[in-house]
Amino acid sequence: MLKEIERINRRLGRIERTVEKLAIDVEEEARSFIKHHLENAGIHVDA
């Protein structure tokens, strides 16, 4: 039983890291998209 819980904990850790990386990637992509569209509208931002 303990080995099964440890295995689940390791797997959950990997899932948590993957979700965190995906969230960061989405935030960076959104920031880039917004910056691009603002610059096309003549608004320059430092980001």
CHARMM internal coordinates of N, CA and C (Angstrom, degrees):
IC EDIT
DIST 1 N 1 CA 1.4620
DIST 1 CA 1 C 1.5332
ANGL 1 N 1 CA 1 C 110.74
DIST 1 C 2 N 1.3227
ANGL 1 CA 1 C 2 N 117.22
DIHE 1 N 1 CA 1 C 2 N -44.37
DIST 2 N 2 CA 1.4647
ANGL 1 C 2 N 2 CA 121.33
DIHE 1 CA 1 C 2 N 2 CA -179.51
DIST 2 CA 2 C 1.5261
ANGL 2 N 2 CA 2 C 110.92
DIHE 1 C 2 N 2 CA 2 C -62.53
DIST 2 C 3 N 1.3212
ANGL 2 CA 2 C 3 N 117.81
DIHE 2 N 2 CA 2 C 3 N -40.87
DIST 3 N 3 CA 1.4671
ANGL 2 C 3 N 3 CA 121.35
DIHE 2 CA 2 C 3 N 3 CA 179.20
DIST 3 CA 3 C 1.5320
ANGL 3 N 3 CA 3 C 110.62
DIHE 2 C 3 N 3 CA 3 C -63.16
DIST 3 C 4 N 1.3132
ANGL 3 CA 3 C 4 N 115.79
DIHE 3 N 3 CA 3 C 4 N -38.47
DIST 4 N 4 CA 1.4679
ANGL 3 C 4 N 4 CA 120.18
DIHE 3 CA 3 C 4 N 4 CA 179.23
DIST 4 CA 4 C 1.5335
ANGL 4 N 4 CA 4 C 109.92
DIHE 3 C 4 N 4 CA 4 C -65.24
DIST 4 C 5 N 1.3112
ANGL 4 CA 4 C 5 N 118.44
DIHE 4 N 4 CA 4 C 5 N -41.36
DIST 5 N 5 CA 1.4657
ANGL 4 C 5 N 5 CA 122.18
DIHE 4 CA 4 C 5 N 5 CA 178.37
DIST 5 CA 5 C 1.5279
ANGL 5 N 5 CA 5 C 110.13
DIHE 4 C 5 N 5 CA 5 C -65.04
DIST 5 C 6 N 1.3121
ANGL 5 CA 5 C 6 N 117.57
DIHE 5 N 5 CA 5 C 6 N -41.33
DIST 6 N 6 CA 1.4655
ANGL 5 C 6 N 6 CA 121.12
DIHE 5 CA 5 C 6 N 6 CA 178.13
DIST 6 CA 6 C 1.5221
ANGL 6 N 6 CA 6 C 110.86
DIHE 5 C 6 N 6 CA 6 C -62.88
DIST 6 C 7 N 1.3150
ANGL 6 CA 6 C 7 N 116.67
DIHE 6 N 6 CA 6 C 7 N -41.06
DIST 7 N 7 CA 1.4629
ANGL 6 C 7 N 7 CA 121.16
DIHE 6 CA 6 C 7 N 7 CA 178.30
DIST 7 CA 7 C 1.5311
ANGL 7 N 7 CA 7 C 110.18
DIHE 6 C 7 N 7 CA 7 C -63.25
DIST 7 C 8 N 1.2989
ANGL 7 CA 7 C 8 N 116.53
DIHE 7 N 7 CA 7 C 8 N -43.50
DIST 8 N 8 CA 1.4685
ANGL 7 C 8 N 8 CA 121.17
DIHE 7 CA 7 C 8 N 8 CA 178.96
DIST 8 CA 8 C 1.5258
ANGL 8 N 8 CA 8 C 110.14
DIHE 7 C 8 N 8 CA 8 C -63.94
DIST 8 C 9 N 1.3274
ANGL 8 CA 8 C 9 N 117.10
DIHE 8 N 8 CA 8 C 9 N -41.05
DIST 9 N 9 CA 1.4673
ANGL 8 C 9 N 9 CA 120.58
DIHE 8 CA 8 C 9 N 9 CA 178.87
DIST 9 CA 9 C 1.5247
ANGL 9 N 9 CA 9 C 111.88
DIHE 8 C 9 N 9 CA 9 C -63.04
DIST 9 C 10 N 1.3245
ANGL 9 CA 9 C 10 N 117.05
DIHE 9 N 9 CA 9 C 10 N -41.13
DIST 10 N 10 CA 1.4707
ANGL 9 C 10 N 10 CA 120.33
DIHE 9 CA 9 C 10 N 10 CA 177.86
DIST 10 CA 10 C 1.5268
ANGL 10 N 10 CA 10 C 110.51
DIHE 9 C 10 N 10 CA 10 C -63.26
DIST 10 C 11 N 1.3075
ANGL 10 CA 10 C 11 N 115.01
DIHE 10 N 10 CA 10 C 11 N -44.45
DIST 11 N 11 CA 1.4621
ANGL 10 C 11 N 11 CA 119.73
DIHE 10 CA 10 C 11 N 11 CA -179.49
DIST 11 CA 11 C 1.5273
ANGL 11 N 11 CA 11 C 110.71
DIHE 10 C 11 N 11 CA 11 C -64.63
DIST 11 C 12 N 1.3142
ANGL 11 CA 11 C 12 N 117.02
DIHE 11 N 11 CA 11 C 12 N -42.27
DIST 12 N 12 CA 1.4580
ANGL 11 C 12 N 12 CA 121.15
DIHE 11 CA 11 C 12 N 12 CA 177.94
DIST 12 CA 12 C 1.5277
ANGL 12 N 12 CA 12 C 110.70
DIHE 11 C 12 N 12 CA 12 C -61.89
DIST 12 C 13 N 1.3150
ANGL 12 CA 12 C 13 N 117.53
DIHE 12 N 12 CA 12 C 13 N -38.61
DIST 13 N 13 CA 1.4618
ANGL 12 C 13 N 13 CA 121.12
DIHE 12 CA 12 C 13 N 13 CA 177.10
DIST 13 CA 13 C 1.5215
ANGL 13 N 13 CA 13 C 111.60
DIHE 12 C 13 N 13 CA 13 C -61.00
DIST 13 C 14 N 1.3181
ANGL 13 CA 13 C 14 N 116.43
DIHE 13 N 13 CA 13 C 14 N -42.55
DIST 14 N 14 CA 1.4687
ANGL 13 C 14 N 14 CA 120.65
DIHE 13 CA 13 C 14 N 14 CA 178.20
DIST 14 CA 14 C 1.5348
ANGL 14 N 14 CA 14 C 110.61
DIHE 13 C 14 N 14 CA 14 C -64.59
DIST 14 C 15 N 1.3031
ANGL 14 CA 14 C 15 N 116.19
DIHE 14 N 14 CA 14 C 15 N -40.54
DIST 15 N 15 CA 1.4710
ANGL 14 C 15 N 15 CA 120.38
DIHE 14 CA 14 C 15 N 15 CA 179.00
DIST 15 CA 15 C 1.5268
ANGL 15 N 15 CA 15 C 110.04
DIHE 14 C 15 N 15 CA 15 C -64.75
DIST 15 C 16 N 1.3282
ANGL 15 CA 15 C 16 N 117.25
DIHE 15 N 15 CA 15 C 16 N -43.00
DIST 16 N 16 CA 1.4632
ANGL 15 C 16 N 16 CA 121.01
DIHE 15 CA 15 C 16 N 16 CA 179.20
DIST 16 CA 16 C 1.5247
ANGL 16 N 16 CA 16 C 111.15
DIHE 15 C 16 N 16 CA 16 C -60.84
DIST 16 C 17 N 1.3286
ANGL 16 CA 16 C 17 N 118.09
DIHE 16 N 16 CA 16 C 17 N -43.25
DIST 17 N 17 CA 1.4667
ANGL 16 C 17 N 17 CA 121.51
DIHE 16 CA 16 C 17 N 17 CA 179.14
DIST 17 CA 17 C 1.5286
ANGL 17 N 17 CA 17 C 110.82
DIHE 16 C 17 N 17 CA 17 C -64.54
DIST 17 C 18 N 1.3211
ANGL 17 CA 17 C 18 N 116.78
DIHE 17 N 17 CA 17 C 18 N -39.74
DIST 18 N 18 CA 1.4609
ANGL 17 C 18 N 18 CA 120.51
DIHE 17 CA 17 C 18 N 18 CA 179.22
DIST 18 CA 18 C 1.5218
ANGL 18 N 18 CA 18 C 110.94
DIHE 17 C 18 N 18 CA 18 C -64.59
DIST 18 C 19 N 1.3126
ANGL 18 CA 18 C 19 N 117.57
DIHE 18 N 18 CA 18 C 19 N -45.31
DIST 19 N 19 CA 1.4705
ANGL 18 C 19 N 19 CA 121.35
DIHE 18 CA 18 C 19 N 19 CA 179.79
DIST 19 CA 19 C 1.5288
ANGL 19 N 19 CA 19 C 110.18
DIHE 18 C 19 N 19 CA 19 C -63.36
DIST 19 C 20 N 1.3159
ANGL 19 CA 19 C 20 N 117.59
DIHE 19 N 19 CA 19 C 20 N -41.28
DIST 20 N 20 CA 1.4603
ANGL 19 C 20 N 20 CA 121.07
DIHE 19 CA 19 C 20 N 20 CA 178.99
DIST 20 CA 20 C 1.5311
ANGL 20 N 20 CA 20 C 110.69
DIHE 19 C 20 N 20 CA 20 C -62.23
DIST 20 C 21 N 1.3338
ANGL 20 CA 20 C 21 N 117.07
DIHE 20 N 20 CA 20 C 21 N -44.20
DIST 21 N 21 CA 1.4651
ANGL 20 C 21 N 21 CA 120.49
DIHE 20 CA 20 C 21 N 21 CA 179.32
DIST 21 CA 21 C 1.5280
ANGL 21 N 21 CA 21 C 110.73
DIHE 20 C 21 N 21 CA 21 C -64.29
DIST 21 C 22 N 1.3097
ANGL 21 CA 21 C 22 N 116.98
DIHE 21 N 21 CA 21 C 22 N -41.82
DIST 22 N 22 CA 1.4629
ANGL 21 C 22 N 22 CA 119.91
DIHE 21 CA 21 C 22 N 22 CA 178.66
DIST 22 CA 22 C 1.5248
ANGL 22 N 22 CA 22 C 111.19
DIHE 21 C 22 N 22 CA 22 C -63.20
DIST 22 C 23 N 1.3165
ANGL 22 CA 22 C 23 N 117.39
DIHE 22 N 22 CA 22 C 23 N -40.19
DIST 23 N 23 CA 1.4624
ANGL 22 C 23 N 23 CA 121.22
DIHE 22 CA 22 C 23 N 23 CA 178.96
DIST 23 CA 23 C 1.5246
ANGL 23 N 23 CA 23 C 110.33
DIHE 22 C 23 N 23 CA 23 C -63.02
DIST 23 C 24 N 1.3274
ANGL 23 CA 23 C 24 N 117.03
DIHE 23 N 23 CA 23 C 24 N -42.46
DIST 24 N 24 CA 1.4607
ANGL 23 C 24 N 24 CA 121.06
DIHE 23 CA 23 C 24 N 24 CA 178.46
DIST 24 CA 24 C 1.5233
ANGL 24 N 24 CA 24 C 110.13
DIHE 23 C 24 N 24 CA 24 C -64.33
DIST 24 C 25 N 1.3202
ANGL 24 CA 24 C 25 N 117.41
DIHE 24 N 24 CA 24 C 25 N -43.02
DIST 25 N 25 CA 1.4656
ANGL 24 C 25 N 25 CA 121.29
DIHE 24 CA 24 C 25 N 25 CA 178.56
DIST 25 CA 25 C 1.5316
ANGL 25 N 25 CA 25 C 111.26
DIHE 24 C 25 N 25 CA 25 C -60.54
DIST 25 C 26 N 1.3160
ANGL 25 CA 25 C 26 N 116.97
DIHE 25 N 25 CA 25 C 26 N -41.80
DIST 26 N 26 CA 1.4691
ANGL 25 C 26 N 26 CA 121.11
DIHE 25 CA 25 C 26 N 26 CA 179.93
DIST 26 CA 26 C 1.5265
ANGL 26 N 26 CA 26 C 109.55
DIHE 25 C 26 N 26 CA 26 C -65.80
DIST 26 C 27 N 1.3341
ANGL 26 CA 26 C 27 N 117.84
DIHE 26 N 26 CA 26 C 27 N -42.08
DIST 27 N 27 CA 1.4594
ANGL 26 C 27 N 27 CA 121.22
DIHE 26 CA 26 C 27 N 27 CA 178.60
DIST 27 CA 27 C 1.5282
ANGL 27 N 27 CA 27 C 111.15
DIHE 26 C 27 N 27 CA 27 C -62.09
DIST 27 C 28 N 1.3188
ANGL 27 CA 27 C 28 N 117.21
DIHE 27 N 27 CA 27 C 28 N -43.94
DIST 28 N 28 CA 1.4596
ANGL 27 C 28 N 28 CA 120.92
DIHE 27 CA 27 C 28 N 28 CA 179.64
DIST 28 CA 28 C 1.5251
ANGL 28 N 28 CA 28 C 111.22
DIHE 27 C 28 N 28 CA 28 C -64.70
DIST 28 C 29 N 1.3099
ANGL 28 CA 28 C 29 N 116.92
DIHE 28 N 28 CA 28 C 29 N -41.25
DIST 29 N 29 CA 1.4643
ANGL 28 C 29 N 29 CA 120.89
DIHE 28 CA 28 C 29 N 29 CA 178.79
DIST 29 CA 29 C 1.5265
ANGL 29 N 29 CA 29 C 110.28
DIHE 28 C 29 N 29 CA 29 C -64.62
DIST 29 C 30 N 1.3168
ANGL 29 CA 29 C 30 N 117.91
DIHE 29 N 29 CA 29 C 30 N -42.62
DIST 30 N 30 CA 1.4658
ANGL 29 C 30 N 30 CA 121.70
DIHE 29 CA 29 C 30 N 30 CA 179.17
DIST 30 CA 30 C 1.5257
ANGL 30 N 30 CA 30 C 110.26
DIHE 29 C 30 N 30 CA 30 C -63.67
DIST 30 C 31 N 1.3238
ANGL 30 CA 30 C 31 N 116.98
DIHE 30 N 30 CA 30 C 31 N -42.62
DIST 31 N 31 CA 1.4586
ANGL 30 C 31 N 31 CA 121.04
DIHE 30 CA 30 C 31 N 31 CA 179.38
DIST 31 CA 31 C 1.5374
ANGL 31 N 31 CA 31 C 110.41
DIHE 30 C 31 N 31 CA 31 C -61.07
DIST 31 C 32 N 1.3270
ANGL 31 CA 31 C 32 N 116.12
DIHE 31 N 31 CA 31 C 32 N -44.19
DIST 32 N 32 CA 1.4605
ANGL 31 C 32 N 32 CA 121.25
DIHE 31 CA 31 C 32 N 32 CA 179.55
DIST 32 CA 32 C 1.5319
ANGL 32 N 32 CA 32 C 111.06
DIHE 31 C 32 N 32 CA 32 C -64.19
DIST 32 C 33 N 1.3139
ANGL 32 CA 32 C 33 N 117.05
DIHE 32 N 32 CA 32 C 33 N -42.78
DIST 33 N 33 CA 1.4630
ANGL 32 C 33 N 33 CA 122.90
DIHE 32 CA 32 C 33 N 33 CA 179.87
DIST 33 CA 33 C 1.5273
ANGL 33 N 33 CA 33 C 110.61
DIHE 32 C 33 N 33 CA 33 C -61.47
DIST 33 C 34 N 1.3280
ANGL 33 CA 33 C 34 N 116.14
DIHE 33 N 33 CA 33 C 34 N -47.82
DIST 34 N 34 CA 1.4726
ANGL 33 C 34 N 34 CA 120.73
DIHE 33 CA 33 C 34 N 34 CA -178.43
DIST 34 CA 34 C 1.5213
ANGL 34 N 34 CA 34 C 110.24
DIHE 33 C 34 N 34 CA 34 C -65.63
DIST 34 C 35 N 1.3242
ANGL 34 CA 34 C 35 N 117.15
DIHE 34 N 34 CA 34 C 35 N -43.70
DIST 35 N 35 CA 1.4627
ANGL 34 C 35 N 35 CA 120.58
DIHE 34 CA 34 C 35 N 35 CA 179.24
DIST 35 CA 35 C 1.5232
ANGL 35 N 35 CA 35 C 110.29
DIHE 34 C 35 N 35 CA 35 C -59.57
DIST 35 C 36 N 1.3150
ANGL 35 CA 35 C 36 N 116.90
DIHE 35 N 35 CA 35 C 36 N -45.01
DIST 36 N 36 CA 1.4642
ANGL 35 C 36 N 36 CA 121.37
DIHE 35 CA 35 C 36 N 36 CA 179.67
DIST 36 CA 36 C 1.5325
ANGL 36 N 36 CA 36 C 110.94
DIHE 35 C 36 N 36 CA 36 C -59.30
DIST 36 C 37 N 1.3184
ANGL 36 CA 36 C 37 N 117.18
DIHE 36 N 36 CA 36 C 37 N -46.50
DIST 37 N 37 CA 1.4610
ANGL 36 C 37 N 37 CA 120.61
DIHE 36 CA 36 C 37 N 37 CA -177.95
DIST 37 CA 37 C 1.5253
ANGL 37 N 37 CA 37 C 111.95
DIHE 36 C 37 N 37 CA 37 C -69.92
DIST 37 C 38 N 1.3252
ANGL 37 CA 37 C 38 N 117.65
DIHE 37 N 37 CA 37 C 38 N -35.01
DIST 38 N 38 CA 1.4569
ANGL 37 C 38 N 38 CA 119.82
DIHE 37 CA 37 C 38 N 38 CA 175.30
DIST 38 CA 38 C 1.5249
ANGL 38 N 38 CA 38 C 111.00
DIHE 37 C 38 N 38 CA 38 C -65.12
DIST 38 C 39 N 1.3394
ANGL 38 CA 38 C 39 N 116.15
DIHE 38 N 38 CA 38 C 39 N -42.59
DIST 39 N 39 CA 1.4639
ANGL 38 C 39 N 39 CA 119.65
DIHE 38 CA 38 C 39 N 39 CA 178.53
DIST 39 CA 39 C 1.5179
ANGL 39 N 39 CA 39 C 111.45
DIHE 38 C 39 N 39 CA 39 C -64.39
DIST 39 C 40 N 1.3172
ANGL 39 CA 39 C 40 N 117.44
DIHE 39 N 39 CA 39 C 40 N -35.95
DIST 40 N 40 CA 1.4799
ANGL 39 C 40 N 40 CA 120.40
DIHE 39 CA 39 C 40 N 40 CA 175.49
DIST 40 CA 40 C 1.5115
ANGL 40 N 40 CA 40 C 111.44
DIHE 39 C 40 N 40 CA 40 C -65.07
DIST 40 C 41 N 1.3408
ANGL 40 CA 40 C 41 N 116.75
DIHE 40 N 40 CA 40 C 41 N -26.33
DIST 41 N 41 CA 1.4605
ANGL 40 C 41 N 41 CA 121.53
DIHE 40 CA 40 C 41 N 41 CA 178.12
DIST 41 CA 41 C 1.5346
ANGL 41 N 41 CA 41 C 111.52
DIHE 40 C 41 N 41 CA 41 C -88.39
DIST 41 C 42 N 1.3480
ANGL 41 CA 41 C 42 N 116.45
DIHE 41 N 41 CA 41 C 42 N 3.22
DIST 42 N 42 CA 1.4550
ANGL 41 C 42 N 42 CA 120.30
DIHE 41 CA 41 C 42 N 42 CA 178.47
DIST 42 CA 42 C 1.5108
ANGL 42 N 42 CA 42 C 114.38
DIHE 41 C 42 N 42 CA 42 C 88.52
DIST 42 C 43 N 1.3125
ANGL 42 CA 42 C 43 N 117.17
DIHE 42 N 42 CA 42 C 43 N 10.97
DIST 43 N 43 CA 1.4695
ANGL 42 C 43 N 43 CA 122.05
DIHE 42 CA 42 C 43 N 43 CA 179.87
DIST 43 CA 43 C 1.5175
ANGL 43 N 43 CA 43 C 107.89
DIHE 42 C 43 N 43 CA 43 C -105.77
DIST 43 C 44 N 1.3162
ANGL 43 CA 43 C 44 N 116.68
DIHE 43 N 43 CA 43 C 44 N 115.67
DIST 44 N 44 CA 1.4556
ANGL 43 C 44 N 44 CA 120.57
DIHE 43 CA 43 C 44 N 44 CA -178.99
DIST 44 CA 44 C 1.5333
ANGL 44 N 44 CA 44 C 110.19
DIHE 43 C 44 N 44 CA 44 C -99.29
DIST 44 C 45 N 1.3096
ANGL 44 CA 44 C 45 N 115.57
DIHE 44 N 44 CA 44 C 45 N 131.33
DIST 45 N 45 CA 1.4577
ANGL 44 C 45 N 45 CA 120.95
DIHE 44 CA 44 C 45 N 45 CA -178.92
DIST 45 CA 45 C 1.5295
ANGL 45 N 45 CA 45 C 109.66
DIHE 44 C 45 N 45 CA 45 C -127.08
DIST 45 C 46 N 1.3134
ANGL 45 CA 45 C 46 N 115.70
DIHE 45 N 45 CA 45 C 46 N 151.73
DIST 46 N 46 CA 1.4626
ANGL 45 C 46 N 46 CA 121.10
DIHE 45 CA 45 C 46 N 46 CA 175.08
DIST 46 CA 46 C 1.5269
ANGL 46 N 46 CA 46 C 107.98
DIHE 45 C 46 N 46 CA 46 C -100.17
DIST 46 C 47 N 1.3072
ANGL 46 CA 46 C 47 N 115.06
DIHE 46 N 46 CA 46 C 47 N 107.41
DIST 47 N 47 CA 1.4675
ANGL 46 C 47 N 47 CA 118.79
DIHE 46 CA 46 C 47 N 47 CA 178.71
DIST 47 CA 47 C 1.4965
ANGL 47 N 47 CA 47 C 109.68
DIHE 46 C 47 N 47 CA 47 C -157.58
END
COOR INIT
IC SEED 1 N 1 CA 1 C
IC BUILD
